């Protein structure tokens, strides 16, 4: 088993409340957060399973009233911090690490989200007893370990992106003893050992549900922290993507697959996280992280990604952007919706050879996008009263309509003048990034020549 020495440190509470983060000191230490004596709170509404709600009304990165760090400091456990709607889509640039001494839930706007930045100077979030983050982006953190988020209690990331954080020794994105990621992305974080997510080697837990861990470097995407002694870790991957982490030569996606479990289907770009049932070893074909809508930046799927429609037993109704997942959900945090669409036309006039009774049906086919790689076949049927014949044709998608033709021959005198029906179906060769076209039918007029 390949393990690494733990770089995570458990600070005493007194130290956390008195440490001062400055450029001259260790910028990764939590900063003092002292709530003002006149601080007020909002009473939870009926149905809220929380003790109190504290509102963030300021973009300040300090500890003044209305700031995020001020609101977090008020939590005495099982509280929620929410942002004023006017802060939706904005960035809060911290002047010190945002510290939660008690478990707290922090919720950004579901449509626009909120970005919290460590300004390249501070670890962004530190939680002694755990936290839940929702509809947020954690970025630009700096520290020895867990530069984006460090949690010593249960951590849940729900519709969260953790990216562009830098650690000098441990994990660049997330360090936690027990972490669950749902519809979340950890990408473009930097650290020499574990660039993406570090879980505790001794009894630690990490669960990824329809989440994406990609392009973290030069360390691996997922790895253990510390040495396993009595209790092995449990790492569960469920319909998730782990792709192109590490430096591409010596470091890969995972340090090892010790304690790994696979549920649904997971797309992993190498076998360092394990192989076998529940694992598709393939490049996930992700787009660069970008604003694709929703509360935070995401990594979209390129049209021929193996993650499209590959999910098994999906229980997550929407993706990270709150886009509805279809019956064949995609693996990872992003649900692909930009499908290629095939359009058929059938000419209303069908020519019949008066000597042989062979009919020629013509039409056009076009697509929303050009596709120079995939040959698609379609089936055509011509029916005239009791006479039925079938033929086939093929094409490669072009945005410009292309003509097709098919010949039909039947016994019993062949086709004759009169009316008929032509039906097109597409039974083979349609890639997953296409919408499967329904059968197209139309009435036609058959004329002998």
N, C-alpha and C positions, 0 to 999 in steps of 0.2 A: 504493500500500500504506500502510495506516495503522499506524504503530508508535508506541511510547511509549518515552521514555528509561528506561533500566534504573535501578531503585532498589535492586536487589540488590547486596550488597557481599561481596567475597571477603576474609574476614579472614585475616591470617597466623595460623599455628598458635600462635605465642607469644602473640599478642593474645587468641586465644580461650581459652587456658588461664589467662590472668591477668586478663581483664576481670571486673569485679564489677558485677552487676546490682542496682541499688538504685533506690528511687523518685527519689532526687535525681539519679542518673546516667541514662544512656540505658537504659531498662528492657528494651530489645530485644537488648542485647548478651549473648552467652553468659557463664555464670558459671563460675568456677574449679571444677574437679572433680578432686580429688586422692585416688586410692584409698589406703586404709590399707595399710601394708606387710604386714599379716598376712592380707590378703584371700585367700579360698580360692575354688576353682571346682569345679563338678561335672563329672566326666568324661562325655563324650557317650556315649549308649547306642548299641549296635550298630544300624546302619542310619541314624543321624543323619548327614547330610552337612554337618556343622559341626565346628568345632574344639573349642569349649567351650560349656557351658551355664551361665549365671549366673542364680541364682534371686533374685527380688524377694520379700522376706518382710515388708516394712514398707510402710505407707501414707505414710511420711514423704516430704515434698517436698524434703528437704535432701539432703546427700551422705553421711549416716551409713551404716554397714554395713547391708545389707539393703534399702536404698532403690533406687528406679529409677535415679536419677542415679549412684549408686555402681556399680550393676551395669553400666550403659552405659560407664562410664569404664574398666572392666576389659577391654573387647573390644580384641583386637589384630587383628581382621579375621576375617570368616567365622564369627563367634560368634553365639550366640543368647541372648537374655534372655527368661526366662519368669517368670510370676507364680505364687506359691503359690496353690493352689485357694481358700484362705480369702479371697483378695483379689478373687475373681470378683464382678463387679457393683458394685465399689466405685470411688470416685474418689480419685485422688492429686492433691493440690493442690500445685503446685510452688512452691519458694522461689527459683527461678532457672531459666533455660533448661536443658532436658535436652540435653546435647551428646554427639554420637558422633564421635570423631576418626577412627575406622575403621569400615568397613561392618559393620553389625550388623543382625540380625533380632530384632524384639521382638514376642512373641506373647502376646495375652491369651487368656482362657478362651473356647472356642468357643461355650459356652452363654450365659455371662453377660457376657463381655467385661470390659474395664477402661477407665475414663475417666481421661485425664490432662489436667489443667486448668492453664492459665497464670495463673489467679486474676485475670485482667484486668490483669496487670502485666508479664508476660514472654511472649516468644515461647515456644511450647511445645517444639518440637523443632528442633534444628540438626544437620545431618549434613555433615561435610566430604567423605566419600567415598561417601555414599549410605547408604540403609537400606531395610529391608523391615518394614512394620508389618502386623500381622494381628490381627483381632478386637479392635480398639481404637477409642476415641473421643477425638479431639483437639479440645479446646474452650477457650474463654475466653482465647485467646492475645492478646497485644498487642505491637506492634512497628512498625517503619518499613515492613518488607516481609516477606512470608511469615510472618505472625503465628502461623498454626497450625503450618506446617512449612516450613522452608527446607532444601533439599538441593542440595549442589554435586556430587553423584554420582548414580548411578542410584537412583531412588526407586520402590518398589512399595508400593501400598496395596491390601490384600486383605481384604475385609470390614471396612472402616474408614469411620467418619463423621468429617468435619472440619466443625465448625460453630461459629457464634457467636464467631469470631475477628475482631479489629479491627486493621487496618493504617492508618497515617497517610498513606502515600504509595503503596506498591507493592501487592502482592497480599494480600488478607485471609486466604485459606485456605491456599494452597500456592504456593510458588515453587520450581521445580526445573528443572534443565537436561535431564533425561531422566526422565519420570514415566510409570508405568503404573498405572492404577486398574482393579481387577477387583471387581465387586460392592461398590462403594463409593459414598458420598454426600458431596458437598461442597455445603453449603447454609447460608444465613443468615449468611454472612460479610460483613464490611463493609470497604470500601476505596474511595477515590475513583477509581482507575484500573481495576484489575482486582480485583474483589471475590472471585472464586472461585479460579481456577488461572492462574498465569503460567508460561509456558514460555519458554525462551531463543530470541530471534529468529534468532540466527546458529547454525543447525545443531541447535537444540533439538528435543526429541521429547516428544510427549504422546500417550498411547494410553488411550482409555476403552473398557473392555469391560463391557457390561451395568452401567453406572454412571450416576449421576444428578448433574447439576450444576444447581441450581435455587435461586431466591430469594436470590441474592447481590446486594448493592446497596451504594451507588448506582452503583459501577463495573460493568463487564461481567462476565459469568460466566467467560469464557476469553479470554486475551489474551497478546500477545507482550511480552517484556521486552528492551529494547535495540533496536539497529538492525541489520537484516540487511546483511551485507557480502558474503561469498562463498558461504555455504551456507544455503539456505532451510530453514525449520523443516519438520518432518513431524508433522502432527496427525491421528491416526486415531481416528475415531468408529465404534464397532462395537456395534450394538444398544444404544445409550445415549440418555439424555434430557438435553437442554439446554433449560431452560424458565424463563421469567419472571425472568431476571436483569436487572440494571440498574434505572434509576429509572422505567422505563416511558415516558419521553418522549424523552430524547436518547441514553441508553445502553441497549444491548440485550444480546443473549446473547454475541456475539463482536465483537472489534475488526475482524476481517476473516476471510476464508476462505483466505488465502494459505497454501499447503502442506497444505490439508485433504484427507483421504481418507475415504471413507464405505464401510463394510462392513456387511452385514446391512441392518437398517432402523433409522433414528434419528429420534426424535421431537423436533423443535426448534420452538419457539414463534414464531420469525421467521426471515427469510432471511439474517440477518447472519452465520451460520456456513456459508452456502452453500445450494444447492438442487439439485434434480435427483435422479438415481438414488441410492437409499440414504437419502433424506431425506424424512420426512413433516412438512410444515409444519402444525403444529397445537398447540394448548394441550394439554400432557400431562395436565392435570387431576389434579394431585397433591394429596394431603392434606397438612396441616401435619405437620411432623416430630414424631414421637411414638414411644413405646415400643411397638412392634408385635411384640415377641418377638425372640429372637436376641441377639447380643453387643453391639448398639448401636442407637441410635434410627435410624429410617428414615422415608422419605416414601412412604406407601401410595398406591395408585391408586384414584381414584374410579371407581365402577362403569362409567361410560361413557367411560373413558379410551381414546384411540386407541392407547395402548401395549399394551393387553391383546391377547395372541395375535398380536402384530405382528412378533415377532422372526423373523429369517431366518438360517438356518445357525447356530443357537445351539450353542456348544460348552461352555457353562457349565451344569453339572448342577443347581446349587442357586442360590438367591438370596442376598442379603446376610444374611438370617436363617437360612440353611441349610435353607430350605424347598425341596423338590424342584420343579424347573421341569418343566412338562408338555411334551408333544410340540410344542405351539404356544407356545413360551416368550414371555414378555413382554419388552418393551424396558425398559431401566433396571435399577436394583438390586433392585427389588421385584417378586416374582411374585404376581399377584392370585389369590386362592383363594376369595373370598367370592361365588361365582357365584349368580345367581338360578336357582332350580330350579322347573320347571313340573311340576305334578302333574295328570294326567288321571284321571277316573273314567268308566266306561261302565256305564250301567244294564243289568241283565241281561234286562229285558223290553222287547221291541221291538213296537210296534203296527203292524199292517198294515191298510190300508184294504181292506175286502173287495170294494169295487167297482172300485178302480183298481189294486190290488196295490202301491201306494206304501207303503213302510215308513218309519217315523219312529224314529230312534235318538236317545237323549238321554244326558246325562251332565253332569259338572261339570269345571271347570278352575280351578286356583288356583296361586299362586306364593309363593315364600319372601318376596319383597319386592314392594311396590306399584310399578307402573311406569305413569305417566300419559302417556308420550310415544310408546311404540313399539307399533304394531299388529302382531300376530303371527298368521299364518295357519296352520291345520293341516288336513290331509287325512284324511278318514274313508272307509274302505271297508267295505262289507257284502257278505259272501259266503254264499250258501245253495246248497250243492251246486255246480252249474255256473253258477249265476247270480251275477254280480258287478257291483256298482255303486259309484260313488264320488261323494263330495260334499265340500264344504269349508266351513269356518267360521273365524271370527277372534275375537280378544279382546285386551284389554289386561290386563296382570297385576294381580291383586288378591290380597291374602292371604286374603280371604274367598272361599270357593268360589262360582263363578258358573255358572249353568246354561247349557248349550248344547243345540241340537237340530239335526238334519240330516235331510232327506228323500231317499229313494233310490227310483229307478224303474228297472225293467229290462224288456226286451221278453220276449215268450214267456209272457205271462200274469201277469207280476209276481211278487212274493214271496207266499209262502203260509205256512200254519201249519207249524211245525217249528223245527229248530235252525239256527243260523248262527254266523258269526264276525265280529266287528267289530274293525278294526285302525285305530289312529290313528298318523299320522306328522306331523312338523312340518317341512315342506319350505322354508318361506320366512319372512323377516322376523325371525329370531332374532338379537338383538344378540350381540356377542362376550362380553359379561359374563354371559351365560346358559350353563348347561350345555345342550348339545344333547341333548334327551331322545330316548331310544331309542323305537322303535315299541312301542306298547301294544296288546295284543290280549286279547280275552276271548270266551268262548262266550256266546251269547245265545239266548233263546227268542222266536220270532216268533209272534204271535197275531193273528188277524183280528178286526176289529170293524166 
